[in-house]
């Protein structure tokens, strides 16, 4: 999925943290709610301005960040 169609980072929105385009809903909020057991249906009901595609884009973004993370092991 091309998450960049749905996710943006702007200094004037959420201090530059990644958010869903055109909203002040942070990617971290969506991931956190899913992690604590809310379903996509729950999120769609709570945030009617969201689409399932935007929620999946948050997951794709988080996956890309983790995949590209550099891990350092102590010597």
CORFEN-V734181 format. One record per backbone hydrogen bond with DSSP energy under -0.5 kcal/mol. CO is the residue of the C=O (numbers start at 1). NH is the residue of the N-H. E is the energy in kcal/mol with one decimal. If there is no record, write none. Layout:
co-><CO CO>
nh-><NH NH>
e-><E E>
This chain:
co-><1 2 3 3 6 8 10 10 13 14 18 19 20 24 25 26 27 28 29 30 31 32 33 34 39 40 41 42 43 47 51 52 53 54 55 56 57 58 59 60 61 62 63 64 66 69>
nh-><3 5 6 7 21 19 13 16 16 17 27 8 23 26 20 30 31 32 33 34 35 36 38 37 43 44 45 46 47 50 55 56 57 58 59 60 61 62 63 64 65 66 67 68 69 71>
e-><-1.3 -1.5 -2.4 -2.2 -3.0 -2.8 -2.1 -1.2 -1.7 -1.9 -2.3 -2.7 -1.9 -0.7 -2.6 -1.7 -2.6 -2.6 -2.5 -2.1 -2.5 -1.8 -2.4 -1.6 -2.3 -2.6 -1.9 -2.4 -2.6 -2.4 -1.7 -2.6 -1.9 -1.6 -1.7 -2.4 -2.7 -2.4 -2.2 -2.3 -2.4 -2.3 -2.7 -1.9 -1.1 -0.5>
